[in-house]
């Protein structure tokens, strides 16, 4: 017995899950993810500056954390974060080049050398964040890592933050205060100096 096409297609709302055995998740999805998804869609489609205060659902990133909208101690924006990450990556590559692990002409050579490059990046992150409250790239672009409860950032927070940053995916999961999962789990926030 083959498939039979009906003449009139089934009309259903486009947001409903049309698989038998699954409940309607539209209401739950909108309750949990409606505002963040709408915010992300507006941010992706806008050509204006991405940190406009009127576009954030609650005013500005960091408002829930008690941080100011602009100036010192405000949440570091995505542009500064990306530039800082590029600077840190370039510094790690420079050290790998000087030590002979990496060559811009030949590349890493094998997978072991790539892991050494990542280890150099991680060591620099932990060292600079422990000593100066920010990586070399953070310092260059005017950012610093601070613990949520205040005080010294310590040693374990930079270690946890760096391990999660090297896994990449936690850094891509961002909440409405512009904190990646690596910062939330470590209990830190990246703010302007």
C-alpha positions as a printed NumPy array, in Angstrom:
array([[ 0.   ,  0.   ,  0.   ],
       [ 1.516,  3.328, -1.05 ],
       [ 1.162,  6.835,  0.268],
       [-1.987,  8.684, -0.728],
       [-1.865, 12.439, -1.182],
       [-4.988, 14.257, -0.103],
       [-6.222, 17.137, -2.168],
       [-6.518, 19.557,  0.726],
       [-3.383, 19.945,  2.836],
       [-3.751, 19.824,  6.585],
       [-3.773, 23.358,  7.941],
       [-2.113, 23.814, 11.286],
       [-0.345, 26.704, 12.945],
       [ 3.281, 26.819, 11.75 ],
       [ 4.635, 26.94 , 15.308],
       [ 3.122, 23.625, 16.442],
       [ 5.028, 20.365, 16.517],
       [ 3.105, 18.089, 14.162],
       [ 4.463, 14.721, 15.267],
       [ 2.132, 12.214, 16.899],
       [ 2.874, 11.456, 20.508],
       [ 4.462, 14.817, 21.261],
       [ 2.565, 17.5  , 23.17 ],
       [ 2.054, 20.994, 21.842],
       [ 5.185, 22.853, 22.966],
       [ 4.376, 26.248, 21.5  ],
       [ 3.231, 27.833, 24.758],
       [ 6.095, 26.377, 26.771],
       [ 8.655, 27.419, 24.143],
       [ 7.33 , 30.973, 24.042],
       [ 7.268, 31.184, 27.833],
       [10.872, 29.978, 28.16 ],
       [12.508, 31.266, 25.004],
       [10.199, 33.853, 23.468],
       [11.967, 37.   , 24.642],
       [15.563, 35.76 , 24.204],
       [14.8  , 34.354, 20.738],
       [13.059, 37.561, 19.674],
       [15.993, 39.571, 21.034],
       [18.507, 37.38 , 19.163],
       [16.506, 37.724, 15.937],
       [16.393, 41.524, 16.301],
       [20.137, 41.608, 17.013],
       [20.909, 39.428, 13.989],
       [18.754, 41.437, 11.616],
       [19.717, 44.898, 12.816],
       [22.457, 46.796, 11.066],
       [22.689, 49.347, 13.856],
       [25.152, 49.071, 16.694],
       [24.524, 45.78 , 18.536],
       [24.6  , 47.157, 22.052],
       [21.826, 49.731, 21.711],
       [20.11 , 49.955, 25.12 ],
       [16.599, 50.007, 23.666],
       [17.101, 46.61 , 21.982],
       [17.869, 44.664, 25.175],
       [14.727, 43.176, 26.755],
       [15.497, 44.583, 30.202],
       [17.265, 47.825, 29.306],
       [20.944, 46.89 , 28.93 ],
       [23.262, 43.928, 29.475],
       [24.291, 43.757, 33.117],
       [21.283, 45.572, 34.531],
       [20.189, 42.43 , 36.402],
       [23.705, 42.19 , 37.857],
       [23.64 , 45.767, 39.123],
       [26.182, 46.971, 36.58 ],
       [26.006, 50.354, 34.838],
       [24.937, 50.782, 31.221],
       [28.161, 52.465, 30.029],
       [31.611, 53.271, 31.311],
       [33.744, 51.471, 33.899],
       [32.241, 48.26 , 35.385],
       [29.707, 47.967, 32.534],
       [29.533, 44.597, 30.781],
       [32.118, 44.215, 28.024],
       [30.451, 44.154, 24.615],
       [30.925, 41.478, 21.983],
       [33.227, 43.53 , 19.731],
       [35.811, 44.028, 22.474],
       [35.551, 40.369, 23.455],
       [36.246, 39.158, 19.914],
       [39.206, 41.515, 19.483],
       [40.603, 40.388, 22.863],
       [40.252, 36.731, 21.846],
       [42.05 , 37.418, 18.558],
       [44.881, 39.176, 20.419],
       [45.182, 36.264, 22.859],
       [45.22 , 33.768, 19.99 ],
       [47.9  , 35.769, 18.166],
       [50.019, 35.933, 21.331],
       [49.704, 32.159, 21.814],
       [50.683, 31.629, 18.16 ],
       [53.663, 33.959, 18.573],
       [54.898, 32.013, 21.593],
       [54.321, 28.732, 19.743],
       [56.32 , 30.111, 16.802],
       [59.203, 31.295, 18.996],
       [59.366, 27.928, 20.761],
       [59.269, 26.066, 17.442],
       [55.89 , 24.404, 17.956],
       [54.159, 26.259, 15.115],
       [55.191, 27.789, 11.808],
       [53.025, 30.164,  9.763],
       [54.304, 28.48 ,  6.591],
       [54.047, 24.805,  7.554],
       [51.264, 25.005, 10.142],
       [51.251, 22.829, 13.23 ],
       [52.403, 19.674, 11.52 ],
       [50.461, 17.173, 13.616],
       [47.678, 17.082, 16.174],
       [50.08 , 17.052, 19.135],
       [51.403, 20.471, 18.158],
       [47.857, 21.838, 17.942],
       [47.232, 20.673, 21.489],
       [50.438, 22.4  , 22.565],
       [49.175, 25.628, 20.994],
       [45.9  , 25.289, 22.896],
       [47.827, 24.578, 26.11 ],
       [49.89 , 27.743, 25.572],
       [46.672, 29.738, 25.064],
       [45.145, 28.233, 28.238],
       [48.273, 28.84 , 30.318],
       [48.382, 32.483, 29.221],
       [44.703, 32.919, 30.056],
       [45.075, 31.49 , 33.561],
       [48.332, 33.325, 34.276],
       [47.141, 36.75 , 33.148],
       [43.671, 36.47 , 34.705],
       [45.134, 35.377, 38.056],
       [47.766, 38.12 , 38.102],
       [46.096, 41.027, 36.283],
       [42.35 , 40.224, 36.346],
       [42.308, 39.838, 32.59 ],
       [44.105, 38.167, 29.733],
       [46.597, 40.103, 27.624],
       [43.875, 40.722, 25.041],
       [41.423, 41.884, 27.721],
       [43.966, 44.374, 29.013],
       [44.657, 45.674, 25.496],
       [40.964, 46.404, 24.822],
       [40.149, 47.671, 28.318],
       [38.338, 44.701, 29.859],
       [38.82 , 42.746, 33.07 ],
       [37.421, 39.606, 34.666],
       [35.834, 40.123, 38.081],
       [34.089, 37.654, 40.389],
       [30.358, 38.164, 40.9  ],
       [30.779, 38.433, 44.666],
       [33.593, 40.973, 44.399],
       [37.164, 40.703, 45.626],
       [40.098, 38.852, 44.102],
       [39.344, 36.536, 41.193],
       [41.497, 33.786, 42.736],
       [42.994, 30.792, 40.952],
       [40.151, 28.299, 40.552],
       [37.858, 30.732, 38.696],
       [40.384, 31.426, 35.912],
       [41.128, 27.701, 35.61 ],
       [37.448, 26.735, 35.296],
       [36.737, 29.676, 32.984],
       [39.693, 28.839, 30.725],
       [38.903, 25.123, 30.474],
       [35.341, 25.967, 29.429],
       [36.578, 28.665, 27.033],
       [38.885, 26.129, 25.357],
       [35.878, 23.84 , 24.832],
       [34.406, 26.727, 22.742],
       [30.707, 25.776, 23.043],
       [30.156, 27.17 , 26.585],
       [31.5  , 30.539, 25.419],
       [28.865, 30.619, 22.666],
       [25.943, 30.13 , 25.085],
       [25.205, 33.701, 26.14 ],
       [22.55 , 34.915, 28.571],
       [20.695, 38.24 , 28.528],
       [23.48 , 39.883, 30.533],
       [25.988, 39.003, 27.776],
       [27.749, 36.44 , 29.96 ],
       [28.887, 33.208, 28.395],
       [28.287, 29.897, 30.159],
       [32.01 , 29.802, 30.977],
       [31.596, 33.031, 32.981],
       [28.352, 31.931, 34.658],
       [29.814, 28.598, 35.771],
       [33.026, 30.243, 37.047],
       [31.041, 32.983, 38.805],
       [32.717, 35.81 , 36.89 ],
       [31.734, 38.653, 34.61 ],
       [33.805, 40.454, 31.969],
       [33.55 , 44.212, 32.521],
       [35.168, 47.372, 31.179],
       [38.117, 48.821, 33.096]])
